[in-house]
Amino acid sequence: MPLPLTKPRSISFPSADTSDYENIPAISSDYENIQIPHGRPTRAVTITEFFDDHNWTTATSNENDGYVDMNSFAGIENKPTTQEQEPVSAYTEPFPVCPVSATVSNEEDHGRTSEEEDGCGDHCHDRQIDGQSRAYYVAKDLMDSEREHVKALKILQEDFRAAVESAGDDEELLLENGKLDEILSTLPQAYHLHSEILSELETRIKQWEDSPRVVDVILMRQAEFSSFATYISDYDRSMSLLEESCRQSKAFEDLVKRFETQNAEGVHVPLKHQLLKVIVRVLQYRMILTDYLNNLSPDSKEYEDTQAALVMVSEVADQVNDNLKHGENLLRLVHIDYSVRGKRDLLQPGRVFVKEGTLMKVSRKSRQPRHLFLMNDVMLYTYPQQDGKYRLKNTLTLSGMKVSKPVIDNVLNTLRIEVSDVTITLSASSLGEREDWFHTLSRAIADHAAGLNTFSCSSEAREKLWMSLGEAAPVLVPVSHVMMCMNCTSDFSLTLRRHHCNACGKVVCRSCSRNRYPLKYLKDRMAKVCDPCYAELKKRGGNIPGSCGSASPCTHRASRPLSAVFQSLQPPSLWRNRKSTSPLTQVSVGAEGCTMSGSLQRRKKSKRKWKRLWFLLKDKVLYTFKAREDKVASESLPLQGFTVKLSDRAEGEDKDNVFQLYHKKTLYYTFRADDQHTARRWVNAMEEATVL
């Protein structure tokens, strides 16, 4: 009688590791029909003999332990395992754990990783590997981040102050008496407060097993938190004083520049940005305490204390939006920085939040959600997790990014993003959402490359782009986004056409693009450039023979279009100003000091057709731009005497996003925002502007 392949596992007690019994290679899926080699010794064993023989318990894996060595059969060891066959095995990990900010060639990712399925990252607190609760990990994160913050404050309070005082002793007085204290404001009080909080947090974490509570460390210092309110209200004034001091004292300016590069990484970090960390920490408190509250039992005393601490911290944090020039942007960046796992140092000077949203990644096998965070220089490509946060898959720079709308079978509303060696194909839930993302990305890419940066670009970035003028191909501003000349603000029409500047990529009129200049990236071939670029290039390279400037018109008149001939009959100044906007609307999209700006849909009075426009609210005047790239506004409306309120009429799913502007009792405009939060912000801003 032939020996069976496997004996009952219930009566085998091997001492050796037989885990390989579970891992039969996928290539041997036909193992049930394997022929047993002849000559294999067999012996019938009864149940009584099995238990009476004590050698069975110490025997190694052999024919009696229920394990059959598959390698002993012909054909098994000679059949190689190829790379194509390996992923088929049920016991092979098909997808690697997603690395943070990994650069993936061709397609960004190929499927859902095990990390995505679990919905947690590198420190998965929900698993509670060491038996601790998630509330403990949040409390520990609070302590660890507090320690880093105290180190940063120590550098500002002690090292920077000592550097200024020692330099003042050696040389002439760098600053007037008391001016340094005005610049640092309540930084000494904040440093002392955070040092005390850190000391007590370290003690509480050590005593967590006996007394799991930490929030009273913050709650008992309610009176001391008033120093943050003073710091926030004085921040803009302190930064203006810092700039003024640098202009007045070259020695102080040099000292500040040296201090900004004296860090462990050797990276230049502006002093303004370092001083902003005091405010950022208050915003982080609100994020951490909210996370801590969500992991506590509602019946516990710690839950009540955390609620009270959240109210206290939120009162201070709300002042950021009210008192800082770019407070709203700071709030959004801090929230993103805390919500995205795997991303560090999101808060960078000049970085501005633009848009966020969830799209579906298109792959061969399935569709997975991908959440995008778009800033004015980078885009975070993440996926949502079960705890409401996001895991970073890649950080995509806007430099060299391309966006398109491909046509794919059985996939609607597709959007393709290409940058470097990464290609991502996404699908939106509707055509409108796809178009909104396409236009927003296109504008952000163009602004970032051309240095227009209507999202508040830094002067350093503009200077860098200006220095490379003509040496690299510019990203052309889409002509569909521009309704007026980006140089002289003349309105485009059927006769006044759009022209691209080949140096900076702006869209200008014919009058502003008569010049030609040889560009390096075109191998010194003559190309059309706008007036500002021509003046700058001419200043660098001198007069170029054959260039067609305004002073020396081109001699090839036979090739000139008829419209250009008629245009030359009248002075260029008259042509330029013929259709330019009135002085009242000479406000640019990137104007400083604006209360609020953004894209809204608008319709006049009782009309049914919506039109998307760009609006800017400044000095109690609402400016309207046909496109965000327009240099000046097309309309202006002083809001004093108007009333604004949310619409009480049903507008379908968007009824909460609609608000109306009235003059006395007459409906003037109806606006529709992208979401309820944006609508309420506009209503609040307009209400303040309507007050006489």
VENDA-V956045 format. One record per residue. N is the residue number from 1. RES is the residue in one small letter. PSI is psi in degrees with one decimal (NA if undefined). OMEGA is omega as a letter, one per 20 degrees, with the letter a starting at -180 (999 if undefined). Layout:
n/res/psi/omega
N/RES/PSI/OMEGA
N/RES/PSI/OMEGA
//
This chain:
n/res/psi/omega
1/m/126.3/a
2/p/149.4/r
3/l/130.6/r
4/p/157.1/a
5/l/-47.6/a
6/t/139.7/r
7/k/162.5/a
8/p/128.9/a
9/r/-23.2/a
10/s/-18.8/a
11/i/16.9/r
12/s/135.9/a
13/f/67.2/a
14/p/144.4/r
15/s/-20.6/a
16/a/162.8/r
17/d/117.9/a
18/t/31.1/a
19/s/-21.7/r
20/d/-16.9/r
21/y/-31.7/a
22/e/-22.6/a
23/n/55.2/r
24/i/128.0/a
25/p/147.6/a
26/a/-25.4/a
27/i/-16.9/a
28/s/39.1/a
29/s/-14.5/r
30/d/30.9/a
31/y/-17.8/a
32/e/-20.3/a
33/n/16.7/a
34/i/135.9/r
35/q/129.7/r
36/i/132.0/r
37/p/146.1/r
38/h/152.3/r
39/g/3.7/r
40/r/125.7/a
41/p/137.0/r
42/t/150.0/r
43/r/127.1/r
44/a/131.7/a
45/v/128.9/r
46/t/166.4/a
47/i/-39.1/a
48/t/-43.9/r
49/e/-35.2/a
50/f/-46.6/a
51/f/-23.7/r
52/d/-25.8/a
53/d/112.1/a
54/h/-14.7/r
55/n/-16.2/a
56/w/-33.4/a
57/t/-21.7/a
58/t/2.0/a
59/a/150.0/r
60/t/176.7/a
61/s/119.6/r
62/n/-158.5/a
63/e/-10.9/a
64/n/-2.6/a
65/d/13.1/r
66/g/5.7/a
67/y/132.0/r
68/v/124.3/r
69/d/104.9/a
70/m/-21.6/a
71/n/-13.4/a
72/s/-10.1/a
73/f/145.2/a
74/a/138.2/r
75/g/-17.3/a
76/i/-51.4/a
77/e/-17.6/a
78/n/-7.2/a
79/k/106.6/a
80/p/154.1/r
81/t/117.2/a
82/t/165.7/r
83/q/-30.8/a
84/e/-27.0/a
85/q/-24.5/a
86/e/-45.5/a
87/p/-14.5/a
88/v/-26.1/a
89/s/137.5/r
90/a/-12.6/a
91/y/13.1/r
92/t/131.8/r
93/e/109.7/a
94/p/-28.0/a
95/f/133.1/r
96/p/156.9/r
97/v/134.7/a
98/c/119.2/r
99/p/152.4/r
100/v/131.1/r
101/s/33.7/r
102/a/143.3/r
103/t/117.1/a
104/v/128.3/a
105/s/155.3/r
106/n/-88.2/r
107/e/141.3/a
108/e/-42.7/r
109/d/159.2/a
110/h/1.5/r
111/g/176.9/a
112/r/124.5/a
113/t/166.9/r
114/s/-30.0/r
115/e/-37.3/r
116/e/-39.0/a
117/e/-40.2/a
118/d/-24.9/a
119/g/30.9/r
120/c/165.6/a
121/g/-146.4/a
122/d/-33.8/r
123/h/82.0/a
124/c/95.2/a
125/h/-27.9/a
126/d/-25.1/a
127/r/-26.6/r
128/q/55.6/a
129/i/-40.9/a
130/d/15.0/r
131/g/-5.4/a
132/q/152.1/r
133/s/163.8/r
134/r/-32.0/r
135/a/-35.1/r
136/y/-43.1/a
137/y/-37.2/r
138/v/-41.9/r
139/a/-38.0/r
140/k/-38.1/r
141/d/-37.6/r
142/l/-43.4/r
143/m/-45.0/a
144/d/-43.9/r
145/s/-30.9/r
146/e/-36.8/r
147/r/-43.4/r
148/e/-37.5/a
149/h/-39.9/r
150/v/-37.3/r
151/k/-42.4/r
152/a/-39.7/r
153/l/-33.1/r
154/k/-39.2/r
155/i/-40.9/a
156/l/-46.8/a
157/q/-40.3/a
158/e/-53.8/a
159/d/-47.9/a
160/f/-42.6/r
161/r/-41.7/r
162/a/-37.7/r
163/a/-40.9/r
164/v/-43.0/a
165/e/-39.8/r
166/s/-37.0/r
167/a/-33.6/r
168/g/-29.1/r
169/d/-38.0/a
170/d/-38.5/a
171/e/-161.6/r
172/e/161.7/a
173/l/119.0/a
174/l/-44.4/a
175/l/153.4/r
176/e/156.7/a
177/n/128.8/r
178/g/-12.0/a
179/k/-35.7/r
180/l/-39.3/r
181/d/-34.4/r
182/e/-37.3/r
183/i/-44.2/a
184/l/-15.0/r
185/s/-127.8/a
186/t/27.9/r
187/l/-41.2/r
188/p/-42.1/r
189/q/-39.3/r
190/a/-40.3/r
191/y/-43.6/r
192/h/-41.5/a
193/l/-46.4/a
194/h/-32.4/r
195/s/-41.6/r
196/e/-42.1/r
197/i/-42.5/r
198/l/-44.8/a
199/s/-44.1/a
200/e/-33.1/r
201/l/-40.0/r
202/e/-38.4/r
203/t/-42.4/a
204/r/-37.5/r
205/i/-36.9/r
206/k/-31.4/a
207/q/18.9/a
208/w/-38.7/a
209/e/-37.1/a
210/d/-36.3/a
211/s/90.5/a
212/p/79.8/r
213/r/141.9/r
214/v/-20.8/a
215/v/-21.6/r
216/d/-18.5/r
217/v/-37.0/r
218/i/-39.8/a
219/l/-34.8/a
220/m/-6.8/a
221/r/36.8/a
222/q/-41.0/a
223/a/-37.2/a
224/e/-20.8/r
225/f/-10.7/r
226/s/-22.9/r
227/s/-28.8/r
228/f/-39.4/r
229/a/-40.8/r
230/t/-41.8/a
231/y/-42.6/a
232/i/-45.6/a
233/s/-27.9/a
234/d/-2.7/a
235/y/-52.0/a
236/d/-39.9/r
237/r/-39.7/r
238/s/-38.6/r
239/m/-35.9/r
240/s/-38.1/r
241/l/-36.3/r
242/l/-45.5/r
243/e/-42.3/r
244/e/-39.9/r
245/s/-37.4/r
246/c/-36.0/r
247/r/-36.4/a
248/q/-29.2/a
249/s/110.1/r
250/k/-34.7/r
251/a/-40.8/r
252/f/-38.1/r
253/e/-42.0/r
254/d/-38.8/r
255/l/-42.3/r
256/v/-42.2/r
257/k/-39.9/r
258/r/-40.5/a
259/f/-34.7/a
260/e/-20.0/r
261/t/-0.8/a
262/q/75.3/r
263/n/170.7/a
264/a/-36.5/a
265/e/-12.8/a
266/g/17.6/a
267/v/143.4/r
268/h/115.5/r
269/v/111.0/a
270/p/145.5/r
271/l/-36.1/r
272/k/-42.9/a
273/h/-36.8/r
274/q/-40.2/r
275/l/-22.9/r
276/l/-19.3/a
277/k/-26.2/r
278/v/-41.8/r
279/i/-39.2/a
280/v/-35.8/a
281/r/-37.0/r
282/v/-39.8/r
283/l/-35.2/r
284/q/-35.1/r
285/y/-44.5/a
286/r/-40.6/r
287/m/-46.3/a
288/i/-42.9/a
289/l/-34.4/r
290/t/-42.8/r
291/d/-40.6/r
292/y/-41.6/a
293/l/-38.1/a
294/n/-10.7/a
295/n/19.6/r
296/l/157.1/r
297/s/130.5/a
298/p/-16.9/a
299/d/-6.5/a
300/s/156.2/r
301/k/-33.0/r
302/e/-32.5/r
303/y/-45.1/r
304/e/-42.0/r
305/d/-37.3/r
306/t/-38.7/r
307/q/-43.5/r
308/a/-40.1/r
309/a/-35.7/r
310/l/-40.9/r
311/v/-42.6/a
312/m/-45.7/a
313/v/-38.1/a
314/s/-34.3/r
315/e/-37.9/r
316/v/-42.0/a
317/a/-32.6/a
318/d/-23.2/r
319/q/-17.7/r
320/v/-46.0/a
321/n/-29.2/a
322/d/-34.0/a
323/n/-22.1/a
324/l/147.7/a
325/k/-43.8/r
326/h/42.9/a
327/g/-39.0/a
328/e/-41.5/r
329/n/-39.3/r
330/l/-41.5/r
331/l/-43.2/a
332/r/-42.4/a
333/l/-39.2/r
334/v/-40.4/r
335/h/-43.2/r
336/i/-41.7/a
337/d/-36.3/a
338/y/-29.0/a
339/s/-23.5/a
340/v/116.0/r
341/r/137.7/r
342/g/-3.6/r
343/k/129.1/r
344/r/155.3/r
345/d/44.3/r
346/l/-32.7/a
347/l/105.3/a
348/q/147.4/r
349/p/130.6/r
350/g/-5.8/a
351/r/133.1/a
352/v/134.9/r
353/f/138.6/a
354/v/-53.9/a
355/k/152.9/r
356/e/157.4/r
357/g/167.4/a
358/t/127.7/r
359/l/165.3/a
360/m/129.2/r
361/k/132.6/a
362/v/120.3/r
363/s/173.9/a
364/r/-32.7/a
365/k/-44.2/a
366/s/-174.8/r
367/r/128.9/r
368/q/143.5/r
369/p/140.4/r
370/r/127.4/a
371/h/127.5/a
372/l/134.1/r
373/f/111.0/a
374/l/124.1/r
375/m/-180.0/a
376/n/-3.0/r
377/d/-21.7/r
378/v/164.5/r
379/m/127.9/r
380/l/124.4/a
381/y/107.1/a
382/t/170.9/r
383/y/144.7/a
384/p/150.5/r
385/q/168.6/a
386/q/-22.7/a
387/d/10.6/r
388/g/-3.6/r
389/k/-172.9/a
390/y/147.7/r
391/r/127.7/a
392/l/130.2/r
393/k/-35.9/a
394/n/148.4/r
395/t/111.9/a
396/l/122.7/r
397/t/148.4/r
398/l/-13.7/r
399/s/118.2/a
400/g/5.7/a
401/m/142.5/r
402/k/141.2/r
403/v/137.2/a
404/s/171.1/r
405/k/83.2/a
406/p/160.7/r
407/v/117.0/a
408/i/135.9/r
409/d/135.8/r
410/n/13.9/r
411/v/124.9/a
412/l/153.3/r
413/n/50.3/a
414/t/150.0/r
415/l/126.6/a
416/r/130.6/r
417/i/125.6/a
418/e/129.8/r
419/v/129.0/a
420/s/-123.4/r
421/d/21.8/a
422/v/130.7/r
423/t/125.6/a
424/i/129.9/r
425/t/124.4/a
426/l/160.6/r
427/s/130.9/r
428/a/162.3/a
429/s/-19.7/a
430/s/164.7/r
431/l/-39.1/r
432/g/-40.5/r
433/e/-40.3/r
434/r/-44.9/a
435/e/-38.8/r
436/d/-44.2/r
437/w/-41.0/a
438/f/-47.4/a
439/h/-38.8/r
440/t/-44.3/r
441/l/-42.6/a
442/s/-43.4/a
443/r/-42.3/a
444/a/-40.8/r
445/i/-44.7/a
446/a/-42.4/r
447/d/-41.7/a
448/h/-40.0/a
449/a/-41.4/a
450/a/-9.0/r
451/g/10.5/r
452/l/-49.4/r
453/n/66.4/r
454/t/-6.3/r
455/f/21.2/r
456/s/68.8/r
457/c/147.4/r
458/s/155.5/a
459/s/-29.9/r
460/e/-40.7/r
461/a/-41.9/r
462/r/-39.7/a
463/e/-38.4/r
464/k/-43.1/r
465/l/-35.5/a
466/w/-32.9/a
467/m/-28.5/a
468/s/18.5/a
469/l/125.2/r
470/g/-12.0/a
471/e/-24.4/r
472/a/150.4/a
473/a/128.7/a
474/p/159.6/r
475/v/118.2/a
476/l/132.4/r
477/v/127.6/r
478/p/131.7/a
479/v/-25.5/a
480/s/-14.2/a
481/h/-6.9/a
482/v/127.2/a
483/m/-9.8/r
484/m/159.8/a
485/c/132.1/a
486/m/2.3/r
487/n/-56.4/a
488/c/-3.5/r
489/t/18.0/r
490/s/139.0/a
491/d/133.7/r
492/f/148.0/a
493/s/-168.3/a
494/l/-32.4/a
495/t/-29.8/r
496/l/97.8/a
497/r/168.6/a
498/r/142.9/r
499/h/140.0/r
500/h/138.3/r
501/c/125.8/a
502/n/-3.0/r
503/a/-46.9/a
504/c/-16.0/r
505/g/0.2/a
506/k/159.2/r
507/v/118.9/a
508/v/170.0/r
509/c/177.5/a
510/r/-37.7/a
511/s/-31.4/a
512/c/5.6/a
513/s/35.8/r
514/r/-16.1/a
515/n/151.9/r
516/r/146.1/a
517/y/142.5/r
518/p/126.9/a
519/l/139.2/a
520/k/-40.9/a
521/y/-13.5/r
522/l/17.5/a
523/k/44.9/r
524/d/26.8/r
525/r/142.6/a
526/m/134.6/a
527/a/155.5/a
528/k/132.0/r
529/v/158.6/r
530/c/168.7/a
531/d/-47.9/r
532/p/-41.1/r
533/c/-38.3/r
534/y/-43.0/r
535/a/-40.5/a
536/e/-44.9/r
537/l/-37.8/r
538/k/-36.7/r
539/k/-34.1/a
540/r/-42.4/a
541/g/-5.0/a
542/g/-176.7/a
543/n/138.4/r
544/i/122.8/r
545/p/133.2/r
546/g/-7.3/r
547/s/147.1/a
548/c/89.6/r
549/g/179.0/a
550/s/-27.8/a
551/a/-30.9/a
552/s/87.8/a
553/p/152.6/a
554/c/140.4/a
555/t/-15.2/a
556/h/69.8/a
557/r/-22.6/a
558/a/-27.1/a
559/s/0.6/a
560/r/143.1/r
561/p/156.6/a
562/l/-37.3/a
563/s/-32.8/r
564/a/-32.6/r
565/v/-43.9/r
566/f/-35.4/a
567/q/-33.9/a
568/s/-11.6/a
569/l/-18.0/a
570/q/155.0/a
571/p/141.2/r
572/p/-32.8/a
573/s/-37.2/r
574/l/-37.9/r
575/w/-40.2/a
576/r/-42.0/a
577/n/-2.3/a
578/r/-37.5/a
579/k/19.4/r
580/s/160.5/a
581/t/164.7/a
582/s/159.6/a
583/p/-26.8/a
584/l/-29.8/a
585/t/14.4/a
586/q/65.3/r
587/v/128.8/a
588/s/159.6/r
589/v/-38.4/a
590/g/22.4/a
591/a/137.3/r
592/e/152.6/r
593/g/9.7/r
594/c/145.7/r
595/t/-42.3/a
596/m/151.3/r
597/s/155.0/r
598/g/176.9/a
599/s/132.2/r
600/l/157.4/r
601/q/139.4/a
602/r/145.4/r
603/r/147.6/a
604/k/129.6/r
605/k/-120.1/a
606/s/13.5/r
607/k/156.9/a
608/r/-15.7/a
609/k/128.3/r
610/w/148.2/r
611/k/126.0/a
612/r/126.9/a
613/l/170.9/r
614/w/131.5/a
615/f/148.2/r
616/l/129.2/a
617/l/117.6/a
618/k/133.8/r
619/d/42.0/r
620/k/22.8/r
621/v/131.7/r
622/l/114.1/a
623/y/139.2/a
624/t/130.9/r
625/f/135.0/r
626/k/-31.5/r
627/a/153.4/a
628/r/-24.0/r
629/e/-11.2/a
630/d/140.7/a
631/k/-35.0/r
632/v/167.1/a
633/a/152.6/r
634/s/-22.1/r
635/e/158.1/r
636/s/140.8/a
637/l/108.4/r
638/p/129.6/a
639/l/-5.7/a
640/q/128.8/a
641/g/-11.2/r
642/f/165.5/r
643/t/145.2/a
644/v/141.0/r
645/k/157.7/r
646/l/145.5/a
647/s/136.5/r
648/d/4.5/r
649/r/147.1/a
650/a/126.6/r
651/e/33.6/a
652/g/-137.8/a
653/e/-19.6/a
654/d/20.1/a
655/k/-29.3/r
656/d/-12.5/a
657/n/-1.3/a
658/v/134.2/r
659/f/159.2/a
660/q/149.6/r
661/l/122.7/a
662/y/145.2/r
663/h/110.5/a
664/k/-114.0/r
665/k/10.2/a
666/t/127.6/r
667/l/123.9/a
668/y/-57.5/r
669/y/152.1/r
670/t/129.2/a
671/f/151.2/r
672/r/122.6/r
673/a/171.3/a
674/d/-25.7/r
675/d/169.2/a
676/q/-37.5/a
677/h/-45.3/r
678/t/-39.1/r
679/a/-43.5/a
680/r/-34.4/r
681/r/-41.6/r
682/w/-41.1/r
683/v/-45.5/r
684/n/-41.6/a
685/a/-40.7/a
686/m/-35.3/r
687/e/-39.9/r
688/e/-34.8/a
689/a/-20.1/a
690/t/-11.0/a
691/v/129.2/a
692/l/NA/999
//
